[in-house]
């Protein structure tokens, strides 16, 4: 039976970018499928009282410096050398997340693949409609239709529901991964996920 890796995902998280390719490799290794569940990180933070680490830990001497050290180790280990912090970070992803919700589940990975390089390698401003439209067009997506669907009350509610459900299941940030009902948070849990998929 094929195993499923559920990825709670929001484009605004640099760690969502960093985990994407290694998680795909892990899924391929185990013959597993990745199921993307779009959630809104800003909403998750509001519901849980969490905050972005660079904000939350700003007054803790040495902690953010160490986080950058670990991030650079991860980048080196997985060959993610194209990564660049987006100059607009933190940016509002409500439109992107609604688009992701609006897509059929089997098309979500392609949407993620189309957008991640522009955001986290080229530093593009995806809050700009023209820039976003070009990325989507180049990726084979109908930007006009997707943008229209983001105003559908059912799509808006589905993203709210996804976010609330993720929090109800214990999630407090991005990326959160579930395998066989077990929750794993952060890109540093790949080894544990590998063990879970092997079990």
C-alpha positions as CSV (number, residue, x, y, z in Angstrom):
1,X,0.0,0.0,0.0
2,X,1.3,3.4,-1.0
3,X,2.2,5.7,1.9
4,X,1.1,9.3,2.0
5,X,3.2,12.2,3.2
6,X,0.8,15.1,4.1
7,X,2.6,18.5,3.9
8,X,0.9,21.5,5.5
9,X,2.2,24.2,3.3
10,X,2.4,28.0,2.8
11,X,4.6,29.7,0.2
12,X,5.7,32.4,2.7
13,X,7.9,29.9,4.7
14,X,11.5,29.7,3.5
15,X,11.6,26.3,5.2
16,X,8.7,25.1,3.0
17,X,11.0,25.9,0.0
18,X,14.0,24.2,1.6
19,X,12.2,21.0,2.5
20,X,10.4,20.6,-0.8
21,X,13.1,18.9,-2.9
22,X,14.5,16.7,-0.1
23,X,10.9,15.6,0.8
24,X,10.2,14.7,-2.8
25,X,13.4,12.6,-2.9
26,X,12.3,10.9,0.3
27,X,8.9,10.2,-1.1
28,X,10.5,8.7,-4.2
29,X,12.8,6.6,-2.2
30,X,9.8,5.0,-0.3
31,X,7.3,5.0,-3.2
32,X,5.2,7.5,-1.2
33,X,3.0,10.3,-2.4
34,X,3.0,13.9,-1.2
35,X,-0.4,15.4,-0.4
36,X,-0.3,19.2,-0.1
37,X,-2.7,20.8,2.3
38,X,-2.7,24.6,1.9
39,X,-2.9,26.6,5.1
40,X,-2.4,30.2,6.0
41,X,0.6,30.7,8.2
42,X,-0.5,34.1,9.4
43,X,-3.8,32.5,10.6
44,X,-1.9,29.6,12.3
45,X,0.2,32.1,14.2
46,X,-2.9,34.0,15.3
47,X,-4.6,30.8,16.4
48,X,-1.6,29.4,18.3
49,X,0.1,32.6,19.6
50,X,3.2,31.6,17.6
51,X,5.4,34.1,15.7
52,X,8.1,33.9,13.0
53,X,11.3,32.8,14.6
54,X,13.3,35.8,13.5
55,X,10.8,38.0,15.4
56,X,10.1,35.6,18.3
57,X,13.8,35.1,19.0
58,X,15.2,38.5,18.2
59,X,16.0,39.3,21.8
60,X,17.7,35.9,22.5
61,X,21.4,36.4,22.2
62,X,22.9,34.1,19.5
63,X,19.7,32.2,18.7
64,X,18.9,33.7,15.3
65,X,22.6,33.5,14.4
66,X,22.6,29.8,15.2
67,X,19.4,29.3,13.2
68,X,21.1,30.8,10.2
69,X,24.1,28.4,10.8
70,X,21.8,25.4,10.8
71,X,19.9,26.7,7.7
72,X,23.2,27.1,5.8
73,X,24.2,23.6,6.8
74,X,20.9,22.2,5.5
75,X,21.3,24.2,2.2
76,X,24.8,22.8,1.8
77,X,23.8,19.2,2.6
78,X,20.9,19.2,0.1
79,X,22.6,21.3,-2.6
80,X,20.0,24.0,-2.4
81,X,22.5,26.7,-3.4
82,X,20.0,28.7,-5.5
83,X,18.1,29.7,-2.3
84,X,17.9,33.5,-1.7
85,X,15.9,35.2,1.0
86,X,13.1,37.0,-0.8
87,X,13.5,40.8,-0.3
88,X,9.7,41.2,0.3
89,X,9.7,38.6,3.1
90,X,7.4,38.3,5.0
91,X,4.9,38.8,2.2
92,X,1.2,38.2,2.2
93,X,0.3,34.8,0.7
94,X,-3.5,34.7,1.1
95,X,-4.0,34.9,-2.7
96,X,-1.5,32.2,-3.4
97,X,-2.9,29.9,-0.7
98,X,-6.4,30.4,-2.0
99,X,-5.2,29.5,-5.5
100,X,-3.6,26.4,-4.2
101,X,-6.9,25.4,-2.5
102,X,-8.8,26.1,-5.7
103,X,-6.7,23.6,-7.7
104,X,-7.4,19.9,-7.8
105,X,-5.1,18.1,-5.3
106,X,-3.2,16.4,-8.2
107,X,-2.3,19.8,-9.7
108,X,-1.0,21.3,-6.5
109,X,2.6,20.0,-6.7
110,X,2.9,21.5,-10.2
111,X,1.7,24.8,-8.9
112,X,4.3,24.7,-6.0
113,X,7.0,23.8,-8.5
114,X,6.0,26.7,-10.7
115,X,6.2,29.3,-7.9
116,X,8.9,28.3,-5.6
117,X,11.9,29.2,-7.8
118,X,10.5,32.7,-8.5
119,X,9.9,33.3,-4.9
120,X,13.0,31.7,-3.2
121,X,15.6,31.8,-6.0
122,X,14.8,34.8,-8.1
123,X,13.4,37.0,-5.3
124,X,10.3,37.9,-7.3
125,X,7.4,39.9,-5.8
126,X,4.4,37.5,-6.0
127,X,2.2,40.1,-4.4
128,X,2.4,42.0,-7.7
129,X,-0.4,40.8,-10.0
130,X,1.7,41.2,-13.2
131,X,4.6,39.3,-11.8
132,X,2.4,36.5,-10.5
133,X,0.5,36.3,-13.7
134,X,3.6,35.8,-15.8
135,X,5.0,33.1,-13.4
136,X,1.6,31.3,-13.6
137,X,1.4,31.6,-17.4
138,X,5.0,30.3,-17.8
139,X,4.0,27.4,-15.5
140,X,1.0,26.5,-17.7
141,X,-1.7,27.8,-15.3
142,X,-4.6,30.1,-16.1
143,X,-3.9,33.1,-13.9
144,X,-7.1,34.9,-14.7
145,X,-9.3,31.9,-13.7
146,X,-7.3,31.2,-10.6
147,X,-7.4,34.8,-9.5
148,X,-11.1,34.9,-10.0
149,X,-11.6,31.7,-7.9
150,X,-9.7,33.3,-5.0
151,X,-12.8,35.5,-4.4
152,X,-15.1,32.5,-4.2
153,X,-16.5,32.4,-0.6
154,X,-16.2,28.6,-0.7
155,X,-12.5,28.8,-1.5
156,X,-12.0,31.4,1.2
157,X,-13.7,29.2,3.7
158,X,-11.8,26.1,2.6
159,X,-8.5,27.8,3.4
160,X,-9.8,28.9,6.8
161,X,-11.0,25.4,7.5
162,X,-7.7,23.9,6.4
163,X,-5.8,26.3,8.7
164,X,-8.1,25.6,11.7
165,X,-8.0,21.9,11.1
166,X,-4.2,21.9,11.0
167,X,-4.0,23.8,14.3
168,X,-6.6,21.4,15.8
169,X,-4.3,18.5,14.9
170,X,-1.4,20.1,16.6
171,X,0.3,22.2,13.9
172,X,1.7,25.6,14.8
173,X,4.0,26.4,11.9
174,X,5.2,25.5,8.4
175,X,6.3,23.0,7.3
176,X,4.3,20.5,9.2
177,X,4.3,16.9,8.0
178,X,2.0,14.0,8.9
179,X,2.9,10.3,8.1
180,X,0.7,7.6,9.5
181,X,-0.9,10.1,11.9
182,X,2.5,11.1,13.3
183,X,3.3,14.8,13.2
184,X,6.7,16.2,12.3
185,X,7.6,19.9,12.3
186,X,10.3,21.6,10.4
187,X,12.9,20.6,7.8
188,X,15.1,19.1,10.4
189,X,12.8,16.0,10.8
190,X,13.6,14.4,7.5
191,X,15.6,11.6,9.2
192,X,12.6,10.8,11.5
193,X,10.2,10.9,8.5
194,X,12.6,8.5,6.7
195,X,12.4,6.1,9.7
196,X,8.6,6.4,9.8
197,X,8.3,5.6,6.1
198,X,10.6,2.6,6.6
199,X,8.6,1.2,9.5
